[in-house]
C-alpha cells in the first residue's frame, strides 16, 4: 500500500509540472489554461489524500502494536 501511495503521489506531481507548462499566465482563466488549472488543483487534492492515507495507515499500525 505504501508503494502505491508513493507512485500515485509522484504521478500527481508529474501532472502538476506538465500542466504548469500549459497555463497561459497572461490569461489563466481562458481556453486550455482553465483545464490545466483544474487539473493542477485535482492533482494537489490527490497528493493531499495520499498523505492523509499514509498517515492514517501509520496511526493504525501504532495502535495495533500497542494492543
Steps between C-alpha positions, in 0.01 A plus 500: 500500500784737582657451158168563326444828684851615415457414132164677483649807670791510256262471204290784640813711540596425139152612390544825691832572330360412157193718542703793629657513154151517344379799702500834322587733787382805304145360487481210747120461489457477124512198270732212582645686798178439692524125444864504605416689820221256584736207445764662720243546776382138465859376515563700816191338653633155408833575667319619812279189509798268456680676786194459722478132406868442584461674835184307586670169415792596722261582786317171446829312521594677826162414653540133403848489657363621833235230520 
